[in-house]
């Protein structure tokens, strides 16, 4: 046989994913987990009070959560939406002007955050992260219940990003994952649970696509009742004027998105990619709309197939990340859903072309996305997440279960990916 040219051999390696050996699949997540944990611990221990080694709040964004809770507990929920009051409260908390961590969430989010201020800041942050991270791990475990998957689940780079920001992506992922996994058996309960995601309304459109694709009106009713109940409770507790206060923050939120106040490198949407490359807001919104429509069509088609519920739920997590211009790198905890779902299916039936390589790229994406965007003006996230969604769609729409990988033609082949292993016999 003629010798393969170098580029052909490289493509073959990417196609099969043979470069992701058993040793690498075990070593990389463990190395990421260990390094990230040591760096984060060092920043905390080298700091003082509630500030880290760089003089920033430990848990950064959690500063807005905790101070919003304090406003609620003091009977002044509207103060959370007043930038001047909120900033003053943060200065009082940290003893210095460490910057302003804004509160752009709807009043229903105050129902979730209200108890946080009952504890001192540090203990509250620890409790918040402990409870929500446990929910995250338990949810992803439902997708891939294997002991050797635990390190990749914990070491997923988005985990430390969310911890560093004290953010709510663990909770969002748990709500989406569990809600969709019970949707076949208990659609009404699934709708009620998914309705609790109304604190991040930018993620809702893709859930609407799921409901329409399923034609499950029990699920829609459950979600509507859940949202209505939360809105009514917020109105009763905080007064109707709380919605006016929330509305007053929308221009600032819009400016933060369009003017790069947060940073186009930190944001990971198609819109921010265009702005990062020098495009204007109009072009950014057009490209964002095109990507969102493409993701919605793929998600619709996936949910219309008879593929496993794991894959359908995983696809929803990917589509959510593509469907909104306002998505940040800590929100990539949601990416654990499609990664775990596609890995689980690959281990069960065999990996198909490019799946292992794309899974590896998606797993490492939260680690490199902000660095590549900020320092090299290279936005990576929309294309990698979209490619992952396309691979799920291809698997969902095909009945072919052929395995891909070295030795698939000869008899027995072991596939190992993301720290998990599975032996597949090919007769």
ABEGO torsion letter per residue (X at the ends): XBBBBAAAAAAAAAAAGAABBAAAAAAAAAAAAAAAAAAAAAAAAABBEABBAAGBBBGGAAAAAAAAAAAAAAGBAAAAABAAAAAAAAAAAAGBBAEBBBBABBAAAAAAAAAAAABBAAAAAAAAAAAAAAAAAAAAAAABBBAAAAAAAAABAAAAAAAAAGBAAAAAAAAAAAAAAAAAABAAAAAAAAAAAAABAAAAAAAAAAAAAAGBAAAAAAAAAAAAAAAAAAAAAAEAAAAAAAAAAAAAAAAAAAAGAAEAAABABAAAAAAAAGBBAAAAAAAAAAAAAAAAAAAAAAAABABBAAAAAAAAAAAAAAABABBBAAAAAAAAAAAAAAAAAAAAAEBBBGAAAAAAAAAAAAAAAAAAAAAAGBBAAAAAAAAAAAAAAAAAABABABBBEBGAAAGBBBBBBGGBBBBBBBX
